[in-house]
Amino acid sequence: MSTTGTAARTGGVLAATCLSTLVVNANTSAVSILLPAISEDTGMSVDTLQWAVTGYSLVGAAVIITSGSLGDVFGRKKIFQLGLLLFVVSCVLIALADTGSMVIAGRVIQGAAGSTILACGLSLLSVATSGDQQLRSVSLWGAAAAVGAAAGPLLGGLLVGLTGWQGLFWIDAGVAVACMALTYFTIQESRDPDRPRSIDYLGTVLIAATLVPLIYGFTKSGDWGWVDARTLGCFAACIVFGYLFIVVEKRVAVPLLDLALLRNRILVGSTLAILIGAGTINGLMYLLSLYFQNPDALDFSPLEAGVATLPATVGLVVVAPFVPKLANRMGGRQVIGVGFIAMAAGFVAIGFTQSSWAYVSFLLPILAIAVGMGLSNGPASSAATASVPQEQVGGASGVSNMARYVGAAVATALCATIYNSVQVNQLADGASASDALASGLAAASWLMAVISSLGILLAVVAIRRHKSATGTAQDAAASAAAHLHTIPTSASGAAS
């Protein structure tokens, strides 16, 4: 093949993978802004529609490692296109939905599609390039992911006013179709011939079976009570399925999760830090998107709410590229600890929310959380892949990526439960709707402050000395995208 043809194919891979990760992350970050509008059109309460957010993350957690394995065995291009097709189907289903249940079903499908697109897209890009070109390409992929996440709430808010909430999904479906065409004509098929053909389907099912009763128990605990037999039954089912997952992973030829990795204290600590970071940022975006738009709170339009939440993602992306050099100079553990301190301080500030607060009162706490997230996410992701040998980097990345989805699902469910339960109790005690909303937001924020504080403890106890990224362009892009996906850094595979 000519040099020109090779360059064209490489450019096609880069365009298809970057465009797809941009649209997937923009779609994901926009949905919380759309929930009040979807609720108004479908008649389903926002409380129930939170499953459109948690269901996406739950399925994504179960599928993200399996989809990468399917690509290795059956062809990365084929599975990537299947992910794009599922994404188109889910977008059309949601855009045509006249009930909240259809929206939730579409989002569940979208969780499988999104995780497949991300996992196989990065694999395609890595296989199609090498050397400095691979570093540049992966950096651009990470930058596209970060830009998509930052632009999503603003784009979603804008489209609600122009086209209705359905417009976002029609546009996303069109972009995904374009990516399918680009993939078909420019990307060559690739597989991993050395990988066993065994796929751990049962492990995938058990991951979902473990998370569903856990999240359902959190969601219904406000109605049932924390010590109700039904709530405890959900948690018991979670433990049983979790135990079965461990049993299966010990026996299958190619496990979904290599349990030996869990003996690595740095990997476990950094993965839990990633889970906390992903959980708290998703919980924050969910809460603020609802609070800012509620007529009894700030009464923002969807576009105004999108602009108002922008500092939470833009601040994170802006500070993240400077973090690798800072971690290299100070030490990753120290930077992670400082990041969680800033996050905890921001959540504590929001924990004092009063119904009289204007938006300006939220701005500094949001920025503190964003900066803290930027400080903690990059070094934690870098530590995860630096703490294992080169041949285990893929497994470590898979573990941390699954943790992001798990954190997002669990934290959003917890925040929604506390936010709604406190409101109901406050209203029953005679509080005004505005005061009840403020109390719900404050209570959920105190929980996020406690969880962020656990991150400080993790940084001190679990994340010991390890090689830090040197601060290359790839490291900067990996840091900016670290709240979305783990990208190998210059420190990856440093463990002997």
Disulfide bonds with the S-S distance in Angstrom:
none
